[in-house]
Amino acid sequence: MPEKTDKPGDFRLKLTTVHTNKDTIKIEDEIELSLGRPLGLKWSNVSGNLSNVAAATAVSLNHRGPVIVVAGKVADTWSIAKTLHDDPELGSRAAKREELLGARGFEDIEFVTDFVKREFGEDFALASLLGRRIGVHHSGLSDEAKLLMEWLVEREHIDTLVATTTIAQGVNFPVTGVVLATHQYPYGKTMPPEDFWNLAGRAGRADQAGTGIIALAATDAERSEILQTFVKRNVSVLDSVLFEMVRKMTKSGRPIELHTLYHMKEWSTFLQYLAHSYKQIGNHARFASQVEQILRGSLSYQKLRQEDASSANALVEAVNQYANVIQGKPLSLVDSTGFSWESVSRALAETGKSGISGSSWSPDTLFASGNGVLADAFGILFKIPEIREELKDATGGKGPDGTFLADVVKDWVGGASLPQLARDYFIADGQSMTEALSTTCRAVYGKLTLAGSWGVSALQSLTAGEELEKMSPEKSYRNLPSRIFYGVNSDEAIDLRLLGVPRSAAEPLVAHFKERRIPNDIRSLRGALANITDQQWATAMGGGAATYKRAWRVLEGLE
């Protein structure tokens, strides 16, 4: 927490330790991290500004080794990274760090910087940040760029990695310190204890002695108290989703009519569970007699039975009534789509109206300009509650527009670069290109690749079903969702993506291997990749061949 000093503009940055039941050390005295104007910041810059407090804390710690700074939003990561980038004393700090920990080369940094420039453009902010050993990691980057950031941190070429809170769910590399500008996920959801301790567990390098530091930024005593309470929590409160859903429904005085609740995601999940159980039992009378046993295996029914027997009885009756609704229905479609029966039924009706059938899913025409099947498909999916919010997010704020989303997907599968997609679909008035590219990556990598491929796969199951096995070539029809997921337009390119080849290199390598008459099965492609020469990479890729070859090696775990 910063404190104002007698000298105008200066401030003191202090760290107060908190004792928990984890492997933490209690130090009675406060630790002074810095005094003066770290990063050139004045008292007015840190008073009430958590991002600047976090940045000042990080720069006070990273002489010991890599530090992660955790921010709440993508925009905050760029802001913190810029503050670190503009440090007037960066040169002397870097020299001090190298004196303590040893000199490092810039070859790996230069390689990743070149990759970033080729993928995002020369002016993308990350390129200049990397030159000062600062990285970012958030949903506004491609998956490949995020993996390369992690690789640089693992090699200790990055001094400070600025990331969003979602890194707590998958971080897998050791650092010497973690600084949290926030303890909440976007939209105010507090980070669960298990995520916090997973992130905190990364602080402390396994290869040398030293104490890991986890610092949470506070600007006043009130926030400091909140954060201390947060850190001292031991375990999550038992997830009682079903309990809360049922109690809320009964308190409203409404009867529990399950078939009318499918439009709410939490209820849809429960309905899918019931449909799956019904299908597995395979007998209506037996299902009705085993309702209590089935519910005991789901969510928090036991808690509901113990604390509110009348609500539990109402739920059992509602499940029995729902069994009558789904009796005789083709419930295998619930499993194959990830939709409730009600959403399956609606999707079937809508595909019938739109004329989408098994023959609509042609790999030769689905992503072609002028083909309306994909626009119709996304128009239908925007009406399906299980998936519509993810698809709305994939439009970058444009709303439920099936034609817009289809156009984005066609260009994405057709090989459009991230800057092209940003300029054509996602840039807003007054936005910098870095901001527009972040929006594009959040939409495409964060939502479209997953939701788009899921939705197309679901509609394929509903309209083609077993016909897929009769289509030739079957693999190409089944791979259509994977083309959306990987952003390529051939089965061979999908195989190369599975083998770690960056998206921008996949189709050029496919063309090169065809010229060399390499068989297009994945085993042959793996062998061809293992033996391809630098000259052959250059023939396939032209400029940037060395960068993309090395990116493939890193992504595939060969370096």
Beta strands, then each sheet from edge to edge (+ up, - down):
strand 1: 2-4
strand 2: 11-15
strand 3: 31-36
strand 4: 67-71
strand 5: 134-137
strand 6: 160-164
strand 7: 177-180
strand 8: 213-216
sheet 1: 1+ 2- 3+
sheet 2: 5+ 6+ 4+ 7+ 8+
end
